[in-house]
Every structure is written in structure tokens, then in C-alpha cells.
Amino acid sequence: MSRREQIAVGLAAGFLCPYLTFVLFWWTSAALAMSQIRLISDRGIAAAALTGLALGIILDALFLKRWIAHFYSANLKLLVPVYLFCSVIAVASFMGFPLGNLALGTLAGVYVGRRTRHAGRPPESAASSARQAGLFTAMVTGLEALPISILALKEGVVVRMLQAGLGMSKDAVTGPPGIGVAVLACIAVMAMQFMCTRAAARFAFDL
């Protein structure tokens, strides 16, 4: 791994760890409070989030050098849950709009391409890995986008857009025709995600 790539990996991993622990502690404490499982005040939720942030910084100080050295040989059983958690954060950050997931899937493609390259695998294997990564990210994006798209059919602005663009009645928008449009839109997003991830993986492999 070149010095430049080590720096990029260090910045990415060094930021991601405290960010994920921050969000995990924040969302967990907020969920416990909202479900009334535990009585946690707003100040308590903020304290939990800052505790998560501090924990992430401590983990960086202890393990960041090791993470950089083994970045491209990390266990996929660990990386998959990390990706799924990041995808949920992307959905929440962009309020259901798939732009965040498309960007995340593209970054996943870059990682897969570089991982394959550093493993010294041939171009044929790289193409297979790129395709598998594209299928995985497309599936995740589609499964997250579909329920959001169906729920969006109840939003006034979406109803008006479909009525104006497709000439659908309000009942049609919230009925099977509207659901069909939502499914088609999700398929289009999945195809876009697949192409972005696969292209990023191939590009990163050739760097």
C-alpha cells in the first residue's frame, strides 16, 4: 500500500469509527427513551452520544495503526454489518432519498476493487468480485428504498407529482398502480446502484 493510500485509509477509518459509535450510542439511547424502556432525558441522550464519540476516539488511538495495516484483509463477516449500519445512516441522513446509498455503494465498490488488487488476484477474479459487490449493494439499496417509496405515496407532494406527470388519480396513486410505479422506481435505483458499484470496483482495481 502506498503512503498516499495509507493516509487515505487512515483518515477514512479514523473518522468512521468514532462517527459510528457516536451514532450507535445516540440512536440506542433515543430508541430506549422513545419506547419508554428506560427513562432517559435529552441531556442523558446527549451524554450517551458523547460517550460513544469518546469510545470511538479511544478505539482509534488503540487500534488505528492495526486497522490500516489490515484494512484490505478485514473479515467480511464484520464488514457486512458495518455496511448495513452505514446504509441505515445514509437513509436517515437523506430522509429516504437514495443519493446517500448510491454514494455509499460506490465507496464500497472502491474498497472491493482495492481489496482485490492488494490480494493479487487476476482481472477475471476482479470482475467477479465487482459484480458480486454490485449485486449486494443493489439489493441493500432496493430493500431499503421499497418501503420508503410505498410510504411516500401517501405524501401530498408525491401524489401531486404523479398526478401531474402520469395523469393518475389520487386513488390510483395510493393503490396498485402507484405501488407499481414505486417498484419500478426501486428497480431503476437498484440498477443504478449496481452499475455505480461495479464501475467503481473496476476503476479502483486498475489504479
GURONU-534439 format. One record per residue: residue in three letters; z, x, y of N, C-alpha, C, O in turn. Coordinates in steps of 0.02 Angstrom, whole numbers, plus 32768, in hexadecimal, padded with zeros to 4 digits. Each point is the difference from the previous one (the first is absolute). Last residue first. Example, Ala and Ser with C-alpha at 12.3 -4.5 7.8 and 13.67 -1.06 7.14 Angstrom:
BEGIN
SER816282827F908003802A803B80257FD98037800880198037
ALA7FF47FF67EAB80007FD3803B8000802D803C802180347FFF
***
This chain:
BEGIN
LEU7DEA7EC580368017802B8038801180467FE78013802B8027
ASP7FAA7F137F4F7FCC803180138017802E80397FDD8031800E
PHE80AD7F1B7FA17FF4802E7FC87FCF80378014800780397FE9
ALA80247F1680AE8039802F7FFC7FF780327FC88015803A8006
PHE7F4B7F1980107FFD802D803A803780357FFB7FF3803B800B
ARG800D7F197F567FC7802E7FF57FFB803280397FF3803B7FF4
ALA80B17F1E801F8010802C7FC87FC780327FF4800D803C7FF5
ALA7FD37F1B80AB803180318018801180327FCA8008803B800D
ALA7F6B7F117FBC7FDE802E802C802F803780197FED803A8005
ARG806E7F177F787FD4802B7FD87FDD8034802C7FFB803A7FED
THR808B7F25807F8029802D7FD77FD480307FD8800D803C7FFF
CYS7F887F1C808280238030802B802780337FD77FFD803B800E
MET7F977F137F807FCF8030801B80228035802C7FEE803B7FFD
PHE80967F147FAD7FE780297FC97FD18036801B8006803B7FED
GLN80477F2180A98035802F7FEE7FE980307FC9800E803C8003
MET7F627F16803C800480328036803580357FEF7FF6803B800C
ALA7FF77F0F7F637FC4802B7FFB8002803780347FEF80397FF2
MET80B97F2480198009802A7FC57FC580307FF7800A803B7FF0
VAL7FE87F2280B7803080348014800C80307FC58005803C800B
ALA7F747F097FCB7FDE802D802F802E803A80157FEA80398004
ILE80727F1C7F7A7FD280287FD77FDB8032802B7FF580397FEC
CYS80947F2C8081802880327FDD7FD4802D7FD4800C803C7FFB
ALA7F8F7F0E8072801480328031802980387FDF7FF7803B8010
LEU7FCE7F0C7F6D7FC58029800F8011803780327FE880387FFA
VAL80BF7F2B7FD87FF5802A7FC57FC4802E800C8003803B7FF0
ALA802C7F2480B4803480337FFF7FF680307FC68009803C8007
VAL7F6B7F0980077FEF803080358033803980017FEE803A8009
GLY803E7F147F667FC680267FE97FEB803580327FEF80387FEE
ILE80B77F2F804D801B80327FD17FC8802B7FE58008803C7FF6
GLY7FBB7F118092802180358027801C80367FD47FFD803B8010
PRO7FA37F077F887FCE80288023801E803A80287FE780387FFF
PRO80B17F2E7F8F7FDB80307FD57FC9802780257FFA803C7FF3
GLY80B17F5F80B77FF47FEC7FBB7FDA80357FD97FFD803A8015
THR80397FC880DA803F80067FDB7FF97FED7FB6802F80067FDA
VAL7F147FED80B6801C8042800B803F800A7FD6800980357FE3
ALA7F8E7EF880227FDB80307FD6801D80468007800380267FD0
ASP80517F2C80B780157FF57FBB7FDD80327FD2801E80187FCF
LYS7FA47FE681138044801B7FF980187FF87FB88021802D7FE5
SER7EDA7FEC803A80337FD2801A8045801F7FF5800780307FDA
MET7F1580658046802B7FDF7FCF80307FD180238016800D8038
GLY7F34809680157FF87FB88006802A7FD97FCF7FEE7FC97FEC
LEU8001812C80447FE27FE57FC37FF77FB580037FE47FE37FD1
GLY8076809D80EC7FD0802D7FE17FDC7FE37FC47FC5800F7FF6
ALA80E37F7780877FCB8013802E7FCB802A7FDC7FC47FF8800C
GLN80FB7FC57F7B7FDD7FC480167FC58012802C7FCA7FE37FF9
LEU80C480C87FC47FD77FE97FC87FDA7FC180127FC77FF77FEA
MET80CF805E80B67FCB80317FF47FD27FE97FC87FC380068006
ARG80FE7F7B802B7FCD7FF780347FC680317FF57FC67FEE800C
VAL80F380247F647FDF7FBF7FF57FC77FF880327FC97FEC7FEE
VAL80C480CB802D7FD3800A7FC77FD97FC07FF27FC480037FF2
VAL80E17FF680B57FC8802A80177FCE800C7FC77FC48002800C
GLY81057F837FC57FD27FDC802B7FC4802980157FC77FE78000
GLU80BF803A7F168007801380467FCA7FE0802A7FC57FFE7FED
LYS804D7FF67F2380297FCE8021800A800F804A801C7FD88025
LEU7F7280B97F417FD77FC4800980267FC780227FE27FD08017
ALA807F81047FA57FE2800080437FD57FC3800C7FF27FEF803A
LEU8071803E7EF080317FE780307FE27FFC804680137FD48027
ILE7F68808B7F3580087FB97FF280337FE1802F7FF57FC98019
SER7FE781207FF27FC57FDC801780077FB57FF57FEC7FD8802B
ILE80BC80B57F8380037FFF80497FC47FD9801B80077FDA8030
PRO8005804E7EE880317FCD801680047FFA804C800B7FCA801B
LEU7F5C80DE7F927FEF7FBC7FEC80357FCC80157FED7FD08021
ALA802481267FFF7FDA7FDA80337FF77FB77FED7FFD7FD5802C
GLU806D80CB7F42802A7FF4803B7FDC7FD4803380207FD98023
LEU7F6E80687F1A803A7FD87FEB802F7FF1803B80207FCB8001
GLY7F2480C580227FEC7FBC7FF3803B7FD37FEE80047FC78018
THR8021812280077FEE7FE0803F7FED7FB77FF680147FD48027
VAL801680AD7F19803D7FF780277FF17FDB804180237FD18011
MET7F26806A7F6980287FCC7FDF803F7FF2802880137FC6800B
ALA7F6480EB803B7FDF7FBF800D80287FC77FE280077FCB801E
THR803E81137FB9800F7FEC80447FE07FBC8011801D7FD98026
PHE7FB580807F0380487FF38009800F7FE8804680227FCD8009
LEU7F0280767FC380107FC17FDE80497FEE800A80117FC6800B
GLY7FA5810A80477FE47FC9802680107FBC7FE2800F7FD18024
ALA803080F37F6980297FF7803B7FE77FC6802A80277FD9801B
GLN7F5980647F2B803F7FE27FEB802E7FF3803C80207FCC8004
ARG7F1680A780247FF37FBB7FEE80417FDC7FEB800C7FC78015
ALA7FFD811F80177FF27FDB803F7FF57FB77FF180187FD58025
SER800080BC7F2480407FF780237FF87FD8804080297FD68011
SER7F1580677F7980267FCE7FDA80437FF2802280147FC68005
ALA7F6680E480547FE07FBF800C80267FC87FDC80087FCA801B
ALA803C81147FC180117FEB80447FE27FBB800F80217FD78020
SER7FA880937F1780447FE67FFD80167FE7804480257FCF8006
GLU7F0D809A7FEE7FFD7FC27FD980447FDF7FFC80077FC38006
PRO7FE2811580617FEA7FC7802A7FFD7FBE7FDB800E7FCC801D
PRO80A080EA7F827FB9800080127FED7FC3802A80277FD18004
ARG80D380A680017FD87FD67FD47FB87FFD80187FF2800A803C
GLY80E5806980177FC780257FE57FD47FD77FD27FDF801C7FD4
ALA80EA7FAF80B8800980037FB87FC680257FDE8002800D7FC4
HIS7FFD7FC68125803280347FF1800E80057FB5801880347FE9
ARG7F537F2280607FE680428012803080387FED7FEC80327FE2
THR80577EED80077FCF80117FCD7FE48046800C7FF580267FD1
ARG809B7F8480D18025800B7FC17FD180167FC9800E802E7FDA
ARG7F957F9080F3801F80438005802780107FC1800180397FE9
GLY7FA07EF080247FCB80328002801C804780027FE9802C7FDC
VAL80AC7F1D80327FE380057FBD7FCA80367FFE7FFC80267FD0
TYR80627FA78103803180217FD37FE3800A7FBA800680367FE4
VAL7F7B7F5080B7800280478014803080267FD17FF080377FEA
GLY80087EE17FFC7FC480207FE77FFE804A80117FEC80297FD7
ALA80BF7F568082800B80097FB87FC380217FE08007802A7FD4
LEU7FE97F98810C802B803B7FF9800F800E7FB68003803A7FEC
THR7F887F0280437FD6803A800F802780417FFA7FE780317FE6
GLY808C7F0480047FD7800D7FC67FD2803B800A7FF380267FD1
LEU808D7F9280E6802C801C7FCC7FD880117FC2800A80357FE2
ALA7F887F5A80CC800F80458014802A80237FCA7FF4803A7FF0
LEU7FDE7EE47FF07FC280257FFB800C804A80127FE5802D7FE0
ASN80CD7F3D803D7FF4800E7FB97FC080287FF67FFE802D7FD6
GLY80367F888104803080327FEA7FF680137FB88005803B7FEE
LEU7F787F16806C7FED8041801C802F80377FE97FEA80377FEF
PRO80157ECE7FE27FF980357FCE7FEF8045801B7FF5802E7FD9
PHE80A97EFF80867FBB801780097FF6803E7FD5802A802D8002
GLY80AD7F6880127FD37FE47FCE7FB8801580077FD97FF77FD2
MET80D3805980C580097FB77FFB7FCC7FE07FD27FE47FCB800F
PHE804A8125801E7FC47FE2801C7FFF7FB47FF87FCB7FE18007
SER80EE809D7FA87FF2801F80417FC47FE180237FFF7FFA803D
ALA80407FC47EE4802F7FE880327FF0801B804680047FDB8031
VAL7F7B80717F197FF57FB88009802D7FE580377FEA7FDB802C
ALA803581047F947FC17FF880257FF27FB7800D7FEA7FED8037
ILE80CE804A7F43800E801180467FC17FF6802A80047FE88038
VAL7FE47FFF7EE380277FC8801B8010800C80497FFD7FD28029
SER7F9C80DB7F657FD07FCA800A80237FC2801C7FE47FDC8029
CYS809C80E17F987FDB800D803E7FCF7FC7800F7FF57FEF803A
PHE807D80087EFB802F7FF580377FDD800B8043800A7FD9802F
LEU7F7C80587F10800B7FB88005802F7FEF803A7FF57FD08025
TYR7FE681147FA77FC47FE1801E800A7FB580097FEE7FE48034
VAL80BB80917F5C7FFE801480467FC47FE0802480077FE88038
PRO800E7FF97EDE802F7FD8802780028012804A80087FD4802B
VAL7F6980B27F4E7FE97FBA800280337FD480257FEB7FDA802C
LEU8043810F7FA97FD37FF480387FEA7FB780067FF77FE78037
LEU8090806A7F1380267FFE803E7FD47FEE803B80157FDC802D
LYS7F8D803F7F00802F7FC97FF8802E7FFA803D801D7FCB800C
LEU7F4880E97FDE7FE07FC38017802F7FC37FFA7FF97FD08025
ASN8050813580017FFA7FCF7FCB7FE37FBF801D801A7FE48030
ALA7FAC810D804180377FD07FFB7FF17FCC7FCA7FC67FF17FF1
SER7FBB80D48069800F7FF87FB9803A7FCF7FF5801F7FFF7FCB
TYR7F8A804A810C7FC57FE87FDC800B7FFC7FB47FD27FF27FDA
PHE80DD805B80BB7FE67FC2801D7FC77FE37FD77FFD7FC37FF6
HIS80A681027FFC7FEC7FD67FC77FDF7FBF80177FFF7FCE7FDB
ALA804C80D980C27FE780297FCA7FE47FD67FC67FD080137FDF
ILE809C7F8380D97FC0801D80157FE180267FC67FC47FFA7FF4
TRP81137FB07FED7FCE7FCA80017FBC801B80137FCD7FEC7FE4
ARG80EB80A580257FEE7FF27FBB7FCB7FCA7FFD7FD280047FD7
LYS8088803080FA7FD980397FE87FE87FF47FB87FC880117FEE
LEU80CA7F4D80737FBC7FFF801C7FD5803A7FE77FC67FF57FEF
PHE812D7FC67FE37FCB80017FCE7FB98008801C7FD080027FD9
LEU810C7FFB80A58010801B7FBD7FC2800C7FD57FFE80307FDA
ALA7FF77F6F8103801E80438006800B80207FBC7FFB803D7FF9
ASP7FB87EE380107FCD802F8018801B804780027FDF802F7FE9
LEU80B87F267FE67FD4800D7FC77FC8803080137FED802B7FD9
ILE809F7F8B80D38025802D7FD37FD580127FC37FFF803A7FEB
ILE7FAC7F2680A97FFF80428020802480347FD47FEA80397FFA
GLY801C7EE67FC17FBD801C7FF97FFA8045801F7FDF802C7FE3
LEU80EA7F5D80387FF880147FBB7FBB80207FF57FFB80337FDE
ALA80337F6D80F38025803F7FF77FF8801A7FB97FF9803C7FF5
LEU7FAA7EF2803B7FDC80358023802280447FF77FDF80327FF3
GLY808E7F107FB87FC480107FDA7FD88038801F7FE7802C7FDD
THR80CD7F81809B801880257FC67FC680147FD37FFE80387FE6
LEU7FD67F3E80CF800B80448017801B802C7FC87FF2803B7FFC
ALA7FF37EDF7FD87FBF801F800C8007804980157FDB802B7FE7
ALA80E97F5480027FE2800D7FBF7FBD802380077FF0802F7FDB
ALA807B7F8880E88024803A7FE37FE380127FBC7FF9803B7FF0
ALA7FB67F04807B7FE9803C80238021803E7FE47FE080347FF8
ILE80687EFF7FB47FBC800D7FEA7FE4803F80217FDF80297FE0
GLY80F47F8C80668003801B7FBD7FBB80107FE47FF780337FDE
ARG801A7F5F80F0801680468007800580227FBC7FF0803B7FF9
ASP7FE07EE2800C7FC7802580198011804A80097FD8802C7FF3
SER80BC7F5B7F587FEE7FF280467FC2802880137FEA802B7FDB
ILE806C7F737F317FF2803E80247FE87FEE80467FD17FDA8009
LEU80957FBA7F0780047FF280477FF980428026802F80278006
ARG7F687F957F028033802680237FFF7FEE80497FCA7FF5801D
ILE7FB57F8B7F5C802280217FC8803A802A801A803580047FE2
GLN7F237F72809980487FF380028023801A7FC180357FE77FEE
SER7EDF802C8063800E7FD77FC580497FEF7FF980147FDD7FD1
MET7FA680AC80E27FDB7FC28006800C7FD27FC480027FC38008
ALA805E81187FF9801D7FD680357FDE7FBC800480227FCD8006
LEU7F8B80D47F6480427FEB7FEA80217FD2803380227FCF7FEE
ALA7F118094804C7FF77FCD7FCC80427FE67FE680077FC47FF3
ALA7FFB80ED80A87FEB7FC380207FF67FC87FCD80127FC6800D
SER802281117FA4803A7FE480227FED7FBE802380287FD18000
THR7F2980A37F9880317FEB7FCE803C7FE0802180167FCA7FEB
TRP7F418096809E7FEA7FC27FE180337FE67FCD800B7FC47FFA
TRP8022810D806D7FFC7FCB80337FEF7FBE7FDF80247FCF8009
PHE7FDC80F47F7480447FED801180007FC68032802B7FD47FFC
LEU7F0280847FCA80217FE57FC580477FE8800F80137FC87FED
VAL7F7080A980BB7FE87FBB7FF580247FE07FC580127FC68002
PHE8020811D802880137FD7803A7FED7FB67FF580297FD48008
THR7F8E80CC7F5D80477FF17FF6801B7FD6803A802B7FD57FF6
LEU7EF58072801A80087FD07FC9804A7FF07FF480107FC67FF3
TYR7FBC80DC80B07FE57FBF8015800B7FCC7FC980157FC8800E
PRO8024811C7FCA80317FDD802A7FE77FBB801880287FD3800A
CYS7F3C80A87F6D80417FF77FDF80337FDD802D80197FCB7FEB
LEU7F0B8074806980017FC57FD480447FF47FE280167FC77FFC
PHE7FB780FA809080057FC18025800C7FC57FD180287FD4800F
GLY7FB681017F94803C80048029800B7FC1802A80397FED800D
ALA7F02802F7F70803B7FF37FD680407FFF8029802D7FD87FF3
ALA7F0C805C80817FFA7FBD7FE2803F7FEF7FD8801D7FCB8009
LEU7FCF810D805580097FCE803480007FBA7FE380287FD58013
GLY7FAB80DD7F5B804580028016800E7FCC803680347FDF7FFF
VAL7EEE80407FB680297FE07FCC80497FFE801580227FCD7FF6
ALA7F4B80A580977FF07FB98000802B7FDA7FCD801A7FCA800F
ILE7FF781207FF5801D7FE3803D7FF57FB58002802D7FDA8010
GLN7F6D809D7F4380487FFF7FF780237FE1803C80307FDA7FF8
GLU7EEA804E8014800F7FC57FD7804A7FFB7FF2801B7FC97FFC
ARG7F9980F2807B7FF57FC4802880117FC17FD8801D7FD1801A
ARG7FE981007F7980387FF9802F7FFA7FC0802980317FDE800D
SER7F5C801F7F027FFB8028803D803C7FF3802D80247FCF7FF9
MET7FD280227EF780007FD6803B8000802C803E8029802E8006
***
